[in-house]
Structures are given as C-alpha cells and as structure tokens.
Amino acid sequence: MSIEKETVSQLQLRFKRNDITTVATTHRNTLRVLPSSKAKSRQKVAVGDVSGVVTCFGVGKHHELKPEFATTKPNERDSEVTSLTLFRDQIFAGVGRRISAFTKKGKPFYINETSLSEKLLHLEVNTPYQTVAGDFVLTVFRETADAGFYMSPDKINGMISVARDNEGRVEAFIAGQDRTVRCIRQTTMAHQMGCEAPVTAIAWNCKGDVKALENPMAALDLVYGTLSGSIGGLRAAPDGVTRRFSAIPQSRLAGITTIRTADLTQDGVNDVVVTREDGAIELHSFEMNPDGTPVTTWTGAVGEVVTSLDCGTVTTADRHDLVVSTFSGKVLTFSVTEEDQNTKAAIPSMLQGNAGDLPTLEGTAAAAKQAMQAGRNNGEDAPIAEVLKVKIQSTLEEIAQLKKDVVKKKNEYAGQEPNAKKVSSDKLRAVAATFSMRDRIYLDDSGTIVLSLELDTVLDTVNVTANVAFEVVEDAQSSDETRVSQTPLEWCKSSKSKLIATYRAPQETSQKNMTLRLRPTEGFSGQITVYVTPRTTPKSVLKRTFDIPALSLHQRFSEDLGNGQPDPSVDPALSTVVMTGSFSMKDAHAWMFRSFFDVPVNVGGEEARLAFRNTFSGVPLYVRYRRGELVMASHNLSALATLRDYITREAAARKVNLQFETRPGPQSLERMLESLDVFVAHEAKLARSVKILDALKEIEAQEGDVSFMAPEYREVLGSADAIQKAHASQPQRLQYVIGVLERLYADRSTFRDCAPATPARLQELNQIVTQNYSLPTLVRFFTN
C-alpha cells in the first residue's frame, strides 16, 4: 500500500507556526509535553539540551513564553541531556551516564549513577523499573539496581515500553537498524517483526497514556517510521506481534526522524505525525481512507532536522498542537487555529500609537512587564499589545547585547582588551570550531550513497574529496537550491583524488542542513572526506571522513531463515565461494563489516547469516559464516569475485591460512544479464536517441511534415525534451552500465574455463551495447 496525498483544503486545516524559544543544541527524543493537572488547561513543555539543562515552560494564549523552571547546569564534562521521558507528571532525563528525575516544579528527587559504557540515548520509566538503551545494549534497572541487559544484534534507533502487570513484567519494543521491531520482555527477546527498511522511529498509537491503562494485558497498537520514508503499524499482544498496515511512498522521500500520534483532526481517531530528515512535517489521517492506511492531509517544513516531536494542548486548552525541537535548539509549535484577528488589529495600532517607544531601549518596557505580571497573577493572559511590546523590547535588548559582544571580540582580536595578546596582522590565529554537526551516511534504495549533514548554525560550503570514483547525482525532487561545482577528473591527478567537488548553500538563505548524493562504482573501496564551513566569523572547519566499502551498492535486507526454510546460501542454482581456514568468527565478521553498508559492529552467536541485494540489478547475495568457514552465494559473479579478492588480501595481511573453492551456478551468467537487461536497454536507447536528435530536429525544421519518418524517429522527436533532460541529469550512465558489463565479463573467468577479457573482446562488447543491443546477442557473447 502507498501513502496517498490529500489536499489541505479538503480538511480545512490551518497549521500556524510559532517560534517559542531557543535552547542549546538538542539530541533526539529530548522534548516532552507534560500532562495537565486540570481538565481543559494548557500543558507545559520540558526540553533538555547538550548543556545538561532541562527547561520547563508554558505558552500563553498569544504564544508568549512562560518559564516554569530550568535545572542547574552540571559542572562535570560529558553531561549532555541525551534522552528525556515522563512517568505521569514526573520528568526523567538521561544526563551523561546518570538518570535524573524532577517533579513538575523542577525539584530533583531521584538520581541513578549508572556504570554503562554507552550514552543513554533511549529512556523509558515504568516505576520502579527504568529501561535504558544506547546504540546496542538495553539495560533494565529496578530503582538503582541493575536487573539485566539485552544485546541487540544491530543498532537501536528507538524504544517504547509498557508495564504488562504490577510484578515488573515490562515489555520494551525497539526499532532496529536491521529492519526489525523486537519485543524485549525484561531482558529476553519475546517476539520480532521484519519491516521494509531500517526502522528509525517508533511510538504508541493509543488513546491516553499507555502507562495508565485499565487493562495492560490488552493488545496495543504502535506505529513506526523507516529510513526509506515509509510508515507502518503493528499490533502488540502478550502472545505476539502482527502487522496492521504498511504505507510505502510512491516516490522517494526523506527518512523519518520522529513519529507521534494524536487526534489533531478531532474525528475520534488518532492521526500520525512524522518528521523527516529534510525538515518536513507531515500529518497522516486514517478516517479518509477506507482500506485503513493513512492519507497525507497536511505537510509543513521547519527548514532543519527535527530531533523531537510531541503533541498536546500547549497554546490552547481545547485542541492539540504539534511541539517540535530542532538540532540547533529551536522550540516551535504548530497550532491548528485560524488567524488571530486580535493580532492583526493590535500590530498596526502599536506601531502607530507607540512608535516613539519602540526604537529605544529605555521606553516603557517596565510598564509592559508589570501588565503582563498582573495578568499572570490573576490567572489570565496579558493583552496581546503588551505581549508584542515586550517581545519587541526583548529583541532590541538582545540586539544591543550582541553589538557589544561583537565590539568586544573585535577588540580582543586587535589586542585592545586588557588581557588580550597582540596578534600580528601577518600571522594566522588558530580558532577551535564553535559549532556542532550531525552527520550520517547510508545507501538508499536507488543505489545512491546519501550523506546527510546538519549544523546548529547557518551553513556556507561543503568541500568533498574522494579517492574512489563517484558520480555526483542531482536530486530532482529536492527544493534545495544548493550550487555544486565539480573539478574535472583530469585536474585531480596531481592530488590522487578521483572526486573534488564544492557544495555552496545559497547566500540569501539561512540553510543549516545539506544532503549530498553520490553514486559509487562498485568493486573499489576507499574514503570520502568532507570539509564543512559555516557562515560564521572567525572561520572554522570541521572535517569528517567516511569509509566506503567495496560492495557499496549492496543493501542489507531481512531474510527469514528459520521455521524450516532452506538456507539460500546452499542453493545449487547459485554460484558459490566457500572459504575455509584458521580464521575466527570475529575475523569473518570484521571482513563483512568492511565490505558492506548496514553490517552491525558486533555479532553474537556461533554462526551469522546476512542477506544483501544489489540496488542496481536487484540480485541478492547471501553470506553465512562461522569459525573457520565462510560461504557466499549469488548470481552476481562480480560481487563474489570482489568479496573473495578482498578477503584474500586481508587474510594474507594477517597471515591467516586460507583456502577457497568456487562452484559456478549453471545459469548465473544468464540470470545476471537478465537482471541488467532493463537498464542496458534503456540507456542504450537513450544514447542512440540523443545521438540522432539534432539531425532529426534539423530535418523537421526543413521539411515541416515528418509523417514520412519511421515511427521510432517520430517518437524521438515527440519526446525530445524528456530525452535531453534525462541525458543531462546522468550523462555518464551508459558508460557506467558498460563498465558493469565489462567487469562481469572479466570476472566470469573466475568461475568458468574461458578465454580472458582481451581489449578486442571488450571493444566488441561495447559495440553490442551501443549499436544494436539485444539480450540474446549479449547472452551469446558472454557464454561463447
């Protein structure tokens, strides 16, 4: 099932964005909306940041900030707030390696100094139990005592929990990077469900607080989001997990970072709200689709990555708002309300009647603050004119302070401050980076390596170098106006780089994130290095290096090998490479980790099985390994040859004794060529069309009537714009396809007794593809 679009006008939804406050840089899942103590009252918001401070505040009717409390900033290092959750109206925060708890008034009442080695990235509380998780380890505490742990086979991207009874039977559901949602009962895996892509976010889909259910043993619904942009729903019962729906987008969308449910449309059914890596926010409703899958009813944008999302009656007491925090520390609300007519009327009167007061810092700010304070004391919101006046006054004061800071820094660099050292104008001064960056690299379904960069300040340029060949891919679906300049390959020889490119953000925007899309040439391992420069003074740069595996186009997928199903790696139809020797399980897993994306750092058990699919051809590759034995099987002979050669080199470097045996599949070459046929035929036809298009246009200009032309030529003329656009977006795609075929032709000698790939034979292969391509001709060429 696919995610369908519904226009906003059909639902008459109007979400108004309001910037509430700004804190320091935030981690994921560090903002929550507290439950209200009274019916029909506004809820408070708690948010934690990297400074270690938890801030709680309310929002007035006119979206003014109403501070409640802020915890004391910790003195020790490594004390960032990395997770935050609630138990009823109590706030629990993961601060460094410590779990701290606060009342709704900000009074600390509990501290658990853990000895965990990982950061507390996920935290759930069902008193007296606390369930915490880092990247791979889930740990359960009873009060402050360690009650056990569970080691996840892959990275944990999200976690929710429910207490099934009063005896401590807590079930945690973790979202796994290996495309699996697992139910962990205390510290043992009870159930698991495979998903369509790596699961990046998970949330309950229940009415009310899941920690206050009348029947905790009842089946509960949950929703999840994935790296590929899809949304799914599961039903979790004590005896197992079943699938409710899976909504896969019809076109490529950014990965989901957070997901929540709430009845925003007030139709009695929860809606699903998701945020994506490109800053998009989407509302999905169920009532409008009879088949039970969600329909997209509203889409907004923040402009940067959203780290946390929650819903509650924050700005009004009768309707839910969306509350989000961003990586840079912004806290925003999106309210389902009509335009406030009082606001429209108040602003002109303020600007006219009080124009003399606004430009000055002295003005009438004190009187405005007293009016607001009087309103608070009476339990009422201050008049909007006074609220806006105080906001303007506060902004002017902030601008004045910033001007003073700028002058102070200038004097410091010029050596005019009392404690500043004189810096010679002809010498450089070292400056430490003053900004934070979040980065992630992964392989998407289209066979493109996606490098996502997010700063907590405005981005200027990203310089990219690589020692392996890449094709820079433009994202036609993105509204990003980033300009890209690439150095010609012949100019890169002196630096031994195969790619040098510069990405520049538009100067007229305040863009904080950037997504780089690169298509690799499989079979070669290497590194990508990026140098990120923000639009700040003095200039500073952050450098990041990413390893690119040799089989960089292979994406991991879930393969159920249990329940009596046969092992695909021993299928006699597949070509197989069997390696034996004096290597350990750890050695074999290290080889896999450096050969593919999406392989977990650690592996458990005496045997491991992995399944991958080539995103270009769709051909799977299966790997099974244990101590002293490694088996890999596929129809893709090039992938098998690449993996075999890499492992052989690594084993020789470690002086590991290794023997291998190759078993060719009877139809592997034919199956592989069939899987490539669609791509080869399309690119060959496109190249021929581009080659003759100018000549056909000239004939059309001279003759006018082209009815005498062959149908295929008239088709080329009719699709001229689409052909030129497709060729311009990927001008080297045909050469890329030919390169894949040439490597396959050379690697076939590894599995078959045949002649080597001579230059003459490769030239003949080139002619078959470019001049008069057909699959039977290509198969005869490979098998003769």
C-alpha positions in Angstrom: 0.0 0.0 0.0 1.2 3.5 -0.7 1.0 6.8 1.0 -1.7 8.9 -0.7 -2.0 12.7 -0.9 -5.0 14.7 0.1 -5.2 18.4 -0.3 -5.3 20.6 2.8 -8.3 22.5 1.5 -10.5 19.3 1.8 -9.9 19.2 5.5 -9.7 23.0 6.0 -6.7 22.5 8.3 -4.5 25.6 9.0 -1.4 25.0 11.0 0.3 28.2 12.2 4.0 28.1 13.1 5.1 29.8 16.3 8.7 30.1 17.4 8.6 29.8 21.2 12.2 29.7 22.5 15.7 28.6 21.7 17.9 26.3 23.8 21.3 24.8 23.2 21.8 22.0 20.6 19.4 19.1 21.3 19.6 15.3 20.9 16.8 13.1 19.6 13.9 12.4 22.0 14.6 15.2 24.5 11.3 17.1 24.4 8.0 16.0 26.0 4.7 17.6 26.8 3.7 17.2 30.4 0.2 16.1 31.3 -2.1 18.8 32.6 -3.3 18.7 36.3 -6.7 20.2 35.4 -9.2 19.5 32.7 -9.3 22.0 29.8 -5.9 23.6 30.8 -2.8 24.2 28.9 0.1 21.8 29.2 3.7 22.5 30.0 6.7 21.5 27.8 10.0 20.1 29.1 13.2 20.0 26.9 16.8 19.1 27.6 19.9 20.2 25.7 23.6 19.5 25.3 24.4 21.9 28.1 22.9 19.4 30.6 20.0 21.7 31.4 16.3 20.7 31.5 14.0 23.6 30.8 10.3 23.6 31.5 7.9 26.3 30.3 4.4 27.1 29.3 3.0 29.0 26.4 0.4 31.8 26.7 -2.6 32.5 24.5 -0.6 34.8 22.3 2.3 32.3 22.1 4.4 34.2 24.7 6.9 32.2 26.7 6.0 31.5 30.4 9.1 30.0 32.1 8.4 27.4 34.8 11.9 26.2 35.8 15.4 25.4 34.5 17.7 22.9 36.2 21.2 23.8 37.2 23.9 23.4 34.6 26.1 20.4 35.5 29.8 21.2 36.2 31.2 17.9 35.0 32.1 17.1 31.4 30.0 14.7 29.2 26.8 15.8 30.9 24.6 16.3 27.8 20.9 15.5 28.1 20.6 12.6 25.6 17.1 11.4 26.4 14.0 12.6 28.3 10.8 10.8 29.2 7.8 11.1 31.6 6.2 8.9 34.2 2.9 10.6 34.8 3.9 14.2 35.6 7.5 13.4 36.6 10.4 14.2 34.3 13.2 11.6 33.9 16.3 12.6 31.9 19.4 10.8 30.8 22.2 13.2 31.6 25.6 11.8 30.6 25.7 8.3 32.3 23.2 9.4 35.0 19.4 9.2 35.2 17.9 12.2 37.0 14.3 12.8 37.9 12.4 16.0 38.6 9.0 17.0 39.8 6.8 19.2 37.6 8.0 22.1 39.7 11.7 21.3 38.9 12.6 19.7 42.3 15.1 16.8 41.9 14.0 13.7 43.8 16.0 10.8 42.3 19.4 10.1 40.8 20.8 6.8 39.4 24.5 6.9 38.7 24.9 4.1 36.2 28.1 2.4 35.1 27.0 2.0 31.5 29.6 2.4 28.7 27.1 3.8 26.2 25.2 7.1 26.2 21.7 6.9 27.5 20.1 7.6 24.1 16.7 6.0 24.9 14.9 6.1 28.3 11.6 4.6 29.4 10.3 4.6 33.0 7.6 2.2 34.5 8.3 2.6 38.2 10.1 1.0 39.9 11.8 0.0 36.6 13.8 2.1 34.2 14.7 0.8 30.8 17.6 2.5 29.1 19.3 1.8 25.8 22.4 3.0 24.0 23.4 2.1 20.5 23.4 -1.7 21.1 22.7 -2.5 24.7 19.3 -2.3 26.5 19.6 -2.3 30.3 16.9 -2.6 32.9 17.2 -1.1 36.4 15.0 -1.7 39.4 15.4 1.5 41.4 19.2 1.8 41.2 20.0 -1.9 41.0 20.9 -3.5 37.6 18.3 -6.1 36.7 19.9 -7.4 33.5 20.6 -6.4 29.9 19.9 -7.4 26.3 22.4 -7.1 23.5 20.8 -6.0 20.2 22.2 -7.6 17.0 22.1 -4.2 15.3 21.8 -0.5 16.3 18.8 0.6 18.3 17.1 3.6 16.7 14.1 4.0 19.0 12.4 2.5 22.0 9.0 2.4 23.7 7.8 0.3 26.7 4.7 -0.8 28.6 4.2 -2.5 32.0 2.1 -5.5 31.5 1.4 -6.1 35.2 2.4 -5.0 38.7 5.0 -7.7 39.0 7.6 -5.9 36.9 6.7 -7.5 33.6 7.9 -4.7 31.4 7.9 -5.1 27.6 10.2 -2.8 25.5 9.8 -2.5 21.8 13.0 -1.4 20.0 13.3 -0.1 16.5 16.3 -1.8 14.8 18.7 -0.7 12.1 18.4 -4.3 10.7 14.8 -3.7 9.6 13.2 -5.3 12.6 11.0 -4.3 15.5 11.7 -6.5 18.5 9.7 -7.1 21.7 12.1 -7.4 24.7 10.4 -8.9 27.8 12.6 -7.7 30.6 15.9 -8.8 29.1 14.8 -11.6 26.7 13.6 -11.2 23.1 10.0 -12.5 23.1 8.9 -11.6 19.5 10.1 -9.8 16.4 8.7 -8.5 13.2 10.6 -7.7 10.0 10.0 -4.4 8.3 10.5 -2.9 4.8 13.5 -0.7 5.7 15.7 0.2 8.7 13.3 1.4 11.5 14.3 4.8 12.7 11.3 5.9 14.9 8.6 4.2 16.9 5.6 5.3 19.0 2.4 4.0 20.6 -0.9 4.6 18.8 -3.2 4.6 21.8 -5.8 6.8 23.3 -4.4 8.3 26.6 -1.3 7.4 28.4 -0.1 3.9 27.8 1.4 3.9 31.4 -2.1 4.3 32.9 -4.1 1.6 31.0 -7.0 -0.2 32.8 -6.1 -3.4 31.1 -2.3 -3.5 30.5 -2.6 -7.1 29.1 -4.7 -5.9 26.1 -3.3 -5.7 22.6 -1.7 -2.3 21.9 -1.2 -0.6 18.6 2.1 1.0 17.6 3.4 2.9 14.6 6.9 3.1 13.2 8.8 5.1 10.5 11.7 4.0 8.4 14.8 5.3 6.7 13.2 4.9 3.3 10.3 7.2 4.3 7.6 4.6 4.8 5.1 4.3 7.7 3.9 1.1 9.3 1.6 -0.1 12.0 1.8 -3.2 14.3 -0.4 -4.7 17.0 1.5 -5.9 20.0 -0.2 -8.5 22.2 1.3 -10.5 25.0 1.5 -13.6 22.7 2.9 -11.9 19.6 3.1 -9.1 17.1 1.0 -8.7 14.0 1.1 -6.2 11.1 -1.8 -3.7 10.8 -0.6 -1.7 7.7 2.4 -0.7 5.8 2.3 2.6 3.8 5.2 2.9 1.3 5.6 6.2 -0.5 5.1 6.2 -4.3 8.2 8.4 -4.8 11.4 8.7 -2.8 11.0 10.6 0.4 13.5 11.5 3.1 13.9 9.2 6.1 11.7 9.6 9.2 13.3 11.0 12.3 10.4 11.2 14.8 6.8 9.9 14.9 3.8 10.6 17.2 0.1 10.0 17.3 -2.7 12.4 18.4 -6.3 13.3 17.4 -5.4 16.6 15.7 -8.3 16.5 13.3 -10.8 15.8 16.2 -12.6 13.0 14.4 -12.2 10.5 17.2 -9.3 8.6 15.5 -5.6 9.2 16.2 -3.6 10.9 13.4 0.0 10.1 12.7 2.6 12.9 12.7 6.1 12.3 11.3 9.1 14.5 10.7 11.7 13.8 8.0 15.4 14.4 7.6 14.9 17.2 5.2 12.9 19.2 7.8 9.4 18.2 6.5 6.5 17.7 8.9 3.5 15.6 7.8 0.1 14.8 9.2 -1.5 11.5 8.2 -5.1 10.7 8.9 -6.9 7.3 8.8 -10.6 8.2 8.6 -10.4 9.4 5.0 -9.1 6.1 3.6 -11.5 3.1 3.7 -8.7 0.5 3.5 -7.2 1.6 6.8 -4.0 3.1 5.5 -3.1 6.7 6.3 -3.7 9.6 3.9 -1.3 12.6 3.9 -3.6 15.6 4.9 -1.0 18.3 5.7 2.6 19.0 5.0 4.8 21.7 6.5 8.5 22.4 6.8 10.9 23.6 9.6 14.0 24.1 7.4 16.3 21.9 9.5 16.3 18.4 11.1 13.7 17.9 13.8 15.1 16.0 16.8 12.0 15.7 19.0 8.2 15.8 18.4 5.3 15.7 20.8 1.6 16.7 20.8 -0.5 18.4 23.5 -2.8 21.3 24.4 0.1 23.8 24.7 -1.2 27.0 23.2 -4.9 26.3 23.6 -6.8 24.2 26.1 -9.2 22.6 23.6 -7.1 21.5 20.7 -3.8 19.6 20.3 -0.7 21.4 19.0 2.5 20.0 17.5 5.6 20.8 19.5 9.0 20.2 17.9 12.6 20.9 18.8 15.4 21.1 16.2 19.0 20.2 16.2 20.1 23.8 16.6 17.8 24.2 19.7 14.7 25.9 18.3 11.4 25.0 20.0 8.4 25.6 17.8 4.7 24.9 17.9 2.3 24.3 15.0 -1.3 25.2 16.1 -4.5 24.1 14.4 -6.1 27.5 14.7 -7.4 30.3 12.4 -5.6 33.6 12.2 -5.9 35.6 15.4 -7.8 38.7 14.3 -6.7 40.5 17.5 -3.1 40.1 16.5 -3.8 41.7 13.1 -5.6 44.6 14.8 -3.0 45.1 17.5 0.2 45.4 15.5 -0.7 48.5 13.4 -2.0 50.3 16.5 1.2 49.6 18.4 3.4 50.7 15.5 1.4 54.0 15.1 0.5 54.9 18.7 3.7 53.8 20.4 6.2 54.3 17.6 8.3 56.6 19.7 8.8 54.0 22.4 9.9 51.1 20.1 13.3 52.2 18.9 14.6 53.0 22.4 15.9 50.6 25.0 14.5 52.6 27.9 11.0 53.1 26.6 8.0 51.6 28.5 9.2 48.0 28.9 8.9 48.1 32.7 5.2 49.1 32.5 4.5 46.4 29.9 6.2 43.8 32.1 4.1 44.9 35.1 0.9 44.5 33.0 1.9 41.0 32.0 2.8 40.1 35.5 -0.5 41.3 36.7 -2.2 39.2 34.2 -0.3 36.1 35.3 -1.1 36.8 39.0 -4.8 36.8 38.1 -4.5 33.6 36.1 -5.2 35.5 32.8 -3.1 36.1 29.7 -1.7 39.6 29.2 -3.3 41.7 26.4 -1.7 40.9 23.1 -0.4 44.5 22.6 1.6 44.3 25.8 2.9 40.9 24.8 4.1 42.1 21.5 5.6 45.2 23.0 7.6 43.1 25.5 8.8 40.8 22.7 10.0 43.7 20.6 11.7 45.2 23.7 13.4 41.9 24.5 14.6 41.6 20.9 16.1 45.2 20.9 17.9 44.4 24.2 19.3 41.2 22.7 20.5 43.1 19.6 22.2 45.7 21.8 24.0 42.9 23.7 25.1 41.2 20.5 26.5 44.5 19.3 28.5 44.8 22.5 29.8 41.2 22.1 30.9 41.9 18.5 32.8 45.0 19.6 34.5 43.1 22.4 35.6 40.3 20.1 36.9 42.8 17.6 39.0 44.5 20.3 40.2 41.1 21.5 41.5 40.1 18.1 43.0 43.6 17.7 44.8 43.3 21.0 43.0 46.2 22.6 41.5 44.3 25.5 43.4 44.5 28.8 44.1 40.7 28.9 44.4 40.2 25.2 47.7 39.4 23.5 48.7 41.4 20.5 48.3 39.4 17.3 50.4 40.4 14.3 48.4 41.2 11.2 50.5 39.0 9.0 50.1 35.8 11.1 47.2 33.4 11.3 45.4 32.7 14.5 44.2 29.2 15.4 40.5 29.0 16.2 38.6 26.0 17.5 35.3 25.1 15.9 32.5 26.7 17.8 29.6 24.8 16.1 28.2 21.3 16.3 27.4 19.0 13.4 25.4 15.8 13.0 26.3 13.5 10.1 25.1 10.2 8.7 25.9 8.2 5.6 23.8 5.4 4.1 22.8 3.7 0.9 19.3 4.4 -0.3 17.0 2.2 -2.5 18.0 4.0 -5.7 21.6 2.9 -5.4 22.9 6.3 -4.3 25.1 7.0 -1.3 23.4 9.7 0.8 25.5 11.9 3.0 23.3 14.0 5.4 24.9 16.9 7.2 23.2 19.1 9.8 24.7 22.1 11.6 23.4 24.2 14.5 24.3 27.3 12.6 24.0 28.6 9.1 25.9 26.5 6.5 28.2 28.1 3.9 30.2 25.5 1.9 30.9 21.7 1.9 34.1 20.6 0.1 34.2 16.9 -0.8 37.2 14.8 -1.9 37.3 11.0 -2.5 40.0 8.6 -3.5 37.5 6.4 -5.4 35.3 7.4 -8.4 31.8 8.8 -7.7 29.2 10.4 -9.9 27.5 13.5 -8.4 23.8 12.9 -8.5 21.3 15.8 -8.5 18.2 15.3 -6.5 15.4 16.3 -8.9 12.7 16.0 -6.1 14.6 18.4 -3.7 13.7 22.1 -3.4 17.2 22.7 -2.2 19.0 25.4 -4.4 22.5 24.3 -3.4 25.1 25.0 -6.1 27.6 22.3 -7.0 30.9 22.7 -8.8 33.0 19.7 -9.7 36.6 19.7 -10.7 37.3 17.8 -13.9 38.9 14.4 -13.4 42.0 15.2 -15.4 42.7 18.1 -13.0 42.6 15.7 -10.0 45.6 13.5 -11.0 48.2 15.5 -9.0 46.2 15.1 -5.8 45.4 11.4 -6.3 41.7 12.2 -5.9 39.0 10.8 -8.0 36.5 13.4 -6.9 36.8 17.0 -5.9 33.6 19.0 -5.5 32.2 22.0 -3.7 28.7 22.4 -2.5 27.6 26.0 -1.7 24.5 27.0 0.1 22.5 30.0 -1.3 23.7 33.2 0.3 20.2 34.6 0.6 19.0 31.7 2.8 19.8 30.5 6.4 20.2 26.9 5.4 21.5 24.7 8.1 21.4 21.3 6.5 22.7 19.7 3.3 22.2 16.4 1.6 24.9 15.0 -0.8 24.0 12.3 -3.2 26.8 10.3 -4.8 26.7 7.2 -7.0 29.7 4.9 -6.4 31.5 2.4 -8.8 31.2 -0.9 -7.0 34.3 -3.0 -6.6 36.6 -0.3 -5.2 36.9 0.6 -1.5 38.0 4.0 -0.4 37.1 7.1 1.6 35.1 10.3 1.3 36.3 13.3 3.2 34.2 16.4 3.7 35.2 19.8 5.0 32.2 21.7 6.4 32.4 25.5 6.7 29.6 27.6 8.4 28.8 31.2 7.7 30.4 32.4 10.9 33.4 34.6 11.8 36.1 33.7 12.5 36.1 30.9 10.0 36.4 27.4 11.3 36.1 24.0 9.6 35.0 20.5 10.7 36.5 17.5 8.9 34.7 14.2 8.6 36.0 11.0 6.9 33.7 8.2 5.8 34.8 4.7 4.7 33.3 3.4 1.5 33.1 -0.4 1.3 34.0 -2.3 -1.9 30.4 -3.6 -2.3 28.9 -0.2 -1.7 25.8 -0.9 -3.9 24.6 -3.8 -1.8 21.8 -3.1 0.7 21.0 -5.4 3.5 17.6 -6.9 3.7 15.8 -9.3 6.2 15.8 -12.9 5.3 13.9 -15.3 7.5 16.0 -18.5 7.6 14.0 -20.0 10.5 10.9 -22.2 10.6 12.4 -24.9 8.4 13.0 -22.7 5.4 16.1 -23.6 3.3 19.3 -21.7 3.5 19.7 -19.7 0.3 23.5 -19.8 0.5 23.4 -23.5 -0.3 21.0 -23.2 -3.3 22.7 -25.3 -6.1 21.5 -22.8 -8.7 23.7 -20.1 -7.2 27.4 -19.6 -7.8 29.2 -20.2 -4.6 32.6 -19.4 -3.0 33.5 -21.5 0.1 36.4 -20.3 2.2 38.0 -22.3 5.0 41.0 -21.6 7.2 42.3 -20.7 10.5 40.2 -17.5 11.0 37.9 -16.8 13.9 34.3 -15.7 13.9 35.5 -12.2 14.8 37.8 -12.1 11.8 35.0 -13.1 9.4 32.6 -10.5 10.8 35.3 -7.8 10.5 35.6 -8.7 6.8 31.9 -8.4 6.3 31.8 -5.1 8.3 34.3 -3.5 6.0 32.8 -4.9 2.8 29.1 -3.8 3.1 27.0 -1.0 4.5 24.5 -1.8 7.2 26.5 -4.5 9.0 26.4 -4.2 12.8 29.6 -3.6 14.7 29.2 -6.6 16.9 27.9 -10.1 16.2 26.6 -12.7 18.7 26.3 -16.5 18.5 28.4 -19.2 16.8 27.1 -18.6 13.3 25.9 -15.5 11.4 23.8 -15.1 8.2 23.5 -11.9 6.2 21.5 -11.2 3.1 22.1 -8.3 0.7 20.6 -7.1 -2.5 22.3 -5.1 -5.2 20.3 -1.8 -5.6 21.3 -1.5 -9.3 20.5 -5.0 -10.5 18.3 -6.4 -7.7 20.4 -9.6 -7.5 20.7 -11.0 -3.9 23.9 -12.1 -2.2 23.9 -14.4 0.8 26.7 -14.9 3.3 27.0 -17.5 6.1 30.0 -17.6 8.3 31.3 -19.2 11.5 34.7 -20.1 12.9 36.9 -21.5 10.1 34.2 -21.4 7.4 32.7 -18.7 5.2 30.1 -19.3 2.4 28.9 -16.7 0.0 26.4 -17.3 -2.8 24.9 -15.2 -5.6 24.3 -15.0 -9.3 26.4 -11.8 -9.3 29.9 -13.2 -10.2 31.4 -9.7 -9.9 30.3 -9.3 -6.3 31.6 -12.8 -5.4 34.9 -12.1 -7.1 35.3 -8.7 -5.3 34.5 -10.2 -1.9 36.8 -13.1 -2.5 39.7 -10.9 -3.5 39.2 -8.5 -0.6 39.1 -11.3 2.0 42.2 -13.0 0.4 44.1 -9.7 0.8 43.0 -9.2 4.4 43.8 -12.8 5.3 47.3 -12.5 3.7 48.0 -9.3 5.6 47.1 -11.0 8.9 49.0 -14.2 7.9 45.8 -16.2 8.1 45.9 -19.6 6.3 43.0 -19.6 3.8 41.7 -22.0 1.1 38.7 -21.4 -1.1 36.6 -23.3 -3.6 34.4 -21.9 -6.3 31.3 -23.6 -7.5 29.7 -22.0 -10.6 25.9 -21.9 -10.9 24.6 -23.3 -14.1 22.5 -20.3 -15.0 24.3 -17.5 -13.0 25.5 -15.6 -16.1 22.1 -15.7 -17.8 20.3 -14.7 -14.6 22.6 -11.7 -14.0 22.3 -10.5 -17.6 18.5 -10.8 -17.4 18.5 -8.6 -14.3 20.6 -5.9 -16.1 18.6 -6.1 -19.4 16.1 -3.3 -18.4 18.9 -0.9 -17.5 21.1 -1.7 -20.5 18.2 -1.4 -23.0 17.0 1.9 -21.6 20.5 3.5 -21.5 21.4 2.2 -25.0 18.1 3.5 -26.4 18.6 6.9 -24.7 22.2 7.2 -26.0 21.0 6.5 -29.6 18.2 8.9 -29.3 20.5 11.7 -28.1 22.9 10.9 -30.9 20.3 11.4 -33.7 18.1 14.0 -32.0 19.9 17.0 -33.5 19.7 15.6 -37.0 16.0 14.8 -36.7 15.3 18.3 -35.4 17.1 19.8 -38.5 15.0 17.6 -40.8 11.9 18.7 -39.0 12.8 22.3 -39.4 13.4 21.9 -43.1 10.5 19.6 -44.1 7.9 20.7 -41.6 5.8 17.5 -42.0 7.6 14.4 -40.6 4.9 11.9 -41.2 7.2 10.1 -43.7 9.6 9.2 -40.9 9.7 5.8 -39.2 7.6 5.6 -36.0 10.6 5.3 -33.8 12.1 8.6 -35.2 8.8 10.4 -34.7 8.7 9.1 -31.1 12.2 10.5 -30.5 11.0 13.9 -31.8 7.9 13.9 -29.7 10.0 13.1 -26.5 12.8 15.5 -27.3 12.6 17.5 -24.1 12.4 14.4 -21.9 15.3 12.8 -23.6 17.5 15.8 -23.2 16.6 16.2 -19.6 17.3 12.5 -18.8 20.6 12.7 -20.6 21.6 16.0 -18.9 20.9 14.6 -15.4 23.1 11.5 -15.9 25.3 11.9 -18.9 27.7 9.1 -17.9 25.1 6.5 -17.1 25.6 4.4 -20.2 29.4 4.3 -19.6 28.6 3.2 -16.0 26.4 0.3 -17.3 29.1 -0.7 -19.8 31.6 -0.7 -17.0 29.4 -3.1 -15.0 29.2 -5.5 -18.0 33.0 -5.3 -18.6 33.7 -6.3 -15.0 31.2 -9.1 -15.2 32.8 -10.4 -18.4 36.3 -10.3 -16.8 35.1 -12.0 -13.6 33.4 -14.8 -15.4 36.8 -16.5 -15.9 36.9 -16.9 -12.1 34.1 -19.4 -12.3 34.3 -20.7 -15.9 37.0 -22.2 -18.0 37.0 -19.5 -20.7 39.3 -17.0 -22.5 40.3 -13.8 -20.6 38.8 -10.4 -21.4 41.1 -9.0 -24.1 40.8 -5.4 -25.3 39.4 -6.7 -28.6 36.6 -8.6 -26.9 35.8 -5.6 -24.6 35.5 -3.4 -27.7 33.1 -5.9 -29.3 31.1 -5.8 -26.1 30.9 -2.0 -26.3 29.6 -2.3 -29.9 26.9 -4.8 -28.9 25.6 -2.4 -26.3 25.8 0.9 -28.2 24.9 -0.1 -31.8 22.2 -2.8 -31.8 21.6 -4.1 -28.4 19.5 -7.2 -27.7 19.6 -9.6 -24.7 20.0 -12.8 -26.8 23.0 -11.3 -28.5 24.6 -10.3 -25.2 24.0 -13.7 -23.7 25.6 -15.5 -26.7 28.6 -13.1 -26.3 29.1 -14.0 -22.6 28.6 -17.7 -22.9 30.7 -18.4 -26.0 
